[in-house]
């Protein structure tokens, strides 16, 4: 399983903390977060897109904690899901895609030809927020 350090800081599209907000549905200090990430918008007409993210870890959350992650965005599916699944870091929850999904069986030769590890900007935002909020992470 990959660690938080293996995943964050690699997505150049991640943006800044103030561009997104998260609504947490479920959180357990000892290992699970589920929520929806929404890009903050400036007009009432554009409600923004919402993506469900899931993060699972064991024990106390640290930079070197092994994690399993998932996001419902197209970037995660097209670029990251296959590689993360090969490393045991793809989280399959009740509402996530089936394990026989094409993005798990066909390598992302166009979107991630070097099979680099990383996450989409939504997971990057949430993982960074978790790391900054949790005390004692080194």
C-alpha positions, 0 to 999 in steps of 0.5 A: 500500500502507498503512503500519503507522502507517495501521493501528495504534492505530485498533482500540478492541477491541485490548486490552493486550499481556498479553491475547494470546500469539503462536506464530510459525511463520515469521519473516524480518527482511527481510519476513515473519511468520506465526503464531497469536495466542491469547488468554491464558486463566485456566482449563484448560477454555477453550483460547481461539480461535487465529487465523492472522496474516500480515504482509509488508513490504519491507526494514527494518521501520519505522513507515512501512513499507508492509505487507500483512496478513491474519487468519483472524478474522471481524472481519478478514473482515467489516470490514477485508479489503475496504478493505485489498484496495482499498489493496493491503494485503491479503496473500493467502497459500497458506492464505488465502481465495480472491480471489473471496471475497464479503468482497473483492467486497462493501463492508462497508456495515454493519461499516465504512460509512466504509471506514476503514483499520485491522486486527483486534485480533489484527493490532493486537497483532502489529504493535504487538509488532513495532514495540516489539521492533524497534530503531530504529523511529521 
